[in-house]
Amino acid sequence: MSADCEIMAGVANSWYLRFSLIYSLLSSILCTPCALYCVYRIWKSSRLHFNTKSVFMSHTVAVIIHCVSRSILHFTDLYFYFSAWASACQILPTENRCLFRKPYKYTQFMVETSTIFLTVERVVATISNKSYEHRLQWIGFILILAHNILALSFVEILSIGNDTSQISYYCAVSNAAFNIQKIIPDIIIFTLQSFTFYISIKMIRMNERYQKQFQITHSLSQRYQIKENLRTIATFKVTCLITAIYVLSSGLASIISNILFLDASLAVKYGNVELIQCIPTYYIILIYVFFKVDNKYLPSKVFQIVRHQPENHFSGLQKHFDDAFFHKRKM
C-alpha cells in the first residue's frame, strides 16, 4: 500500500499535471458562456431548419455538459492536490469522485461527431428539397438518437478490458494496458470526418447546380431552400474541416505521446491527455470561425425598407392634396 501512496504522491505533486488541469479548468469556464450564447442563438434562429436546430442544439448541449463535468473533475483534483494531506492515499480517486468522467468522455465524442450528422441532415435536405422546408422533422430525432448511440459505443470501446480491482490514481474511462484500443475511436471519427468533408463539397456543387436550374421554373419556397442549403453546407464544410484537423492532430498527438512517453511518469501521461484532448479550446476556435463564416455568407441587406416618420408621411400627403386643389382652382 505504501508503494501506491508514493505513486499517488508523485501524481499529486506534479507541476506539469497541475498546469494542464488549471489550463483545462480555465478554458472550460471560458467555454461555458460561449456555449450558452450559442444555445440562445440556435433557439432564436429562424433561418435554420428544425432538424438542423435539433442536431446543432444536441452538439452545443454536449459541449455544456462536457465543460461542466470537466470543471468539476479538474477543480476537485486540484483541490485535493493542493490540500494538506498526511498520506497521498487519502486523496486516491474514489468511485463517486470519478462519477463525471464518463459523461465527460461521452460528450467529447458527441462534440467530435456532431458535424457528421449535421452534414447527413443537409444531404437529406438537398435530396428532399421539394418537400423539406416544413416537413420531415422526424429525421432530426433519428439523427440525435444515432448520434448518442455512436458516442456511447466509443465510450464502451474504451471501457473494454478495464480492471475494476486495479487501484486508480486518476479518473479515467480506460485503464486498460492495450493502448491501440484507446485510439480506435479517433481513427473511426477521423475517417468519418474526411468522408463528411468530401460529401460537403459534393453537396455544394449539387446545390449550385440546382440553384441555376430552379431559378425560373420552381417555386420561391424551393429556391429559398436551395439557397439555405448552399449557405448552411458551406458553413458546415468549414466546421467539418476544423473538427477533422482537431481529431487528426489529437489522434496523432495521442499516438506520439504513447510512444515517446511510454516510460514517463503517470502524471506526465495524464497531463498529456488533458492538453491533447482539450475540447473547450477547440470549441472556442470552432465557434469563432463558424460565426465569422456564417456572417460572410449572409447578404448585407436581406430587405430594403424605406422608413418614413408619420409626420413626414402626412406632410407629404397634405402637400399632394394642396397642389391638386390649387391646380384645379387655376383651371
Secondary structure as the mmCIF struct_conf table of DSSP 4:
data_model
#
loop_
_struct_conf.conf_type_id
_struct_conf.id
_struct_conf.beg_label_comp_id
_struct_conf.beg_label_asym_id
_struct_conf.beg_label_seq_id
_struct_conf.end_label_comp_id
_struct_conf.end_label_asym_id
_struct_conf.end_label_seq_id
HELX_RH_AL_P HELX_RH_AL_P1 SER A 2 ALA A 12
TURN_TY1_P TURN_TY1_P1 ASN A 13 ASN A 13
HELX_RH_AL_P HELX_RH_AL_P2 TRP A 15 LYS A 44
BEND BEND1 SER A 46 LEU A 48
HELX_RH_AL_P HELX_RH_AL_P3 PHE A 50 PHE A 82
BEND BEND2 SER A 83 SER A 83
BEND BEND3 ALA A 86 SER A 87
HELX_RH_3T_P HELX_RH_3T_P1 ALA A 88 ILE A 91
HELX_LH_PP_P HELX_LH_PP_P1 LEU A 92 THR A 94
TURN_TY1_P TURN_TY1_P2 GLU A 95 PHE A 100
HELX_RH_AL_P HELX_RH_AL_P4 ARG A 101 ILE A 127
TURN_TY1_P TURN_TY1_P3 SER A 128 SER A 131
TURN_TY1_P TURN_TY1_P4 GLU A 133 HIS A 134
TURN_TY1_P TURN_TY1_P5 GLN A 137 GLN A 137
HELX_RH_AL_P HELX_RH_AL_P5 TRP A 138 SER A 159
TURN_TY1_P TURN_TY1_P6 ILE A 160 GLY A 161
TURN_TY1_P TURN_TY1_P7 THR A 164 SER A 165
BEND BEND4 GLN A 166 GLN A 166
HELX_LH_PP_P HELX_LH_PP_P2 ILE A 167 SER A 168
BEND BEND5 TYR A 169 TYR A 170
BEND BEND6 VAL A 173 VAL A 173
BEND BEND7 ALA A 177 ALA A 177
TURN_TY1_P TURN_TY1_P8 ASN A 179 ASN A 179
HELX_RH_AL_P HELX_RH_AL_P6 ILE A 180 THR A 217
BEND BEND8 HIS A 218 HIS A 218
HELX_RH_AL_P HELX_RH_AL_P7 LEU A 220 LEU A 260
TURN_TY1_P TURN_TY1_P9 PHE A 261 ASP A 263
BEND BEND9 ALA A 264 ALA A 264
HELX_RH_AL_P HELX_RH_AL_P8 LEU A 266 ILE A 276
TURN_TY1_P TURN_TY1_P10 GLN A 277 GLN A 277
HELX_RH_AL_P HELX_RH_AL_P9 ILE A 279 TYR A 297
BEND BEND10 LEU A 298 LEU A 298
BEND BEND11 SER A 300 SER A 300
BEND BEND12 VAL A 302 VAL A 302
HELX_RH_AL_P HELX_RH_AL_P10 PRO A 310 LYS A 330
#
